[in-house]
Amino acid sequence: MTSREKSLERFKKNSQTEQEIDKGIQEDKQAEDDAEVLKRKLEQAQRALELAKKENANYKSAINEEEVGKIVSDVDDELFIHNWREYPH
């Protein structure tokens, strides 16, 4: 049964005129179209959220790599200074 037939049955049960039935059918169709648009927007928003989460994770990873690099550099500097003091050239 199509949505038009379903709407027609529902509106006929309420003893409405053909014009009212057609108007109701148009409203039902518009509601279905609106729901489809909202569904697509929700899917786009979900994809955008997933992308943002990945970019945030990449950003955090880059920050962690930068911090680790700084720590390694600091430790390397400390080792160099320690070795230079222990074994002057």
N, C-alpha and C positions, 0 to 999 in steps of 0.2 A: 504494500500500500504506500503510495507516494505521500509526501508531506501535504500536498494539496488535498488529497483524498482524506487524510487524517484530519486536517483542519476543517474540511467541509463537513465531515461526520460530527466533529465536536460542535461546530457552530449550528448545524442543523438541529442537534439535540436541544439547543437553546432557543429554537424557533426564531432565528434571525432572518432578515431579508437577504436576498442575493447580494445586494450592495454591501451590507454589513459583513456578509460572509467573505466577499472579495477583499474588503478592507482588512478583515482579520487575517486572511491568508497573506496579504502583502505585509502586514505587521509581523506575522510569523516568519516569513521569508527574510525580512530585514533583521529580525532578531537572530536568525541562523547565520546570516552574513556577518553581523556584528560579532557573534560568538566566534566565528572562524577568524576574523581579523584579530580579535583579542587572543585567540589561541596562537596565531602566528607571532604576535608581539611578545607573548609570554615565552615562546620558544627562542626568539631573538634575545630576549633579556637573559634567559638561562645560558645561552651560548656566550653572551657578553660576560656574564658572571664567571663562567668557567675560564674564559680567556683572562679575565682580571685576576682570578686566583692563580693561574699559571704564571702570569707576569709578576704578580706579587711574590710568588715562590722564587722566580728567577731573580728578582730584585733582592730578596733576602739572601739568596745564595751568593749573589755578587757582593753584597755587604759582608757576608761571612768570609768569603774568599779574600776580600780586601783586609778584613780584620786579621785573618790568619796570616796573610802575607806580611802585614805590619808586625805581627808578633814574631814571625820567623825572621824578619829583617832585624828586629830589636835583639833577638836571641843571637843571631849571627854577628851583630855588632858587638854584643857583650862577649861572645866567644873570641872574636878577633882581638878585643881589648885585653881580655884575660890572657890569651896566648902571647900577645905582644909584651905584656908585663912579665909573664913567666919565661919567655924565650926572646929577650930583646935581640935585635939584629945589629 
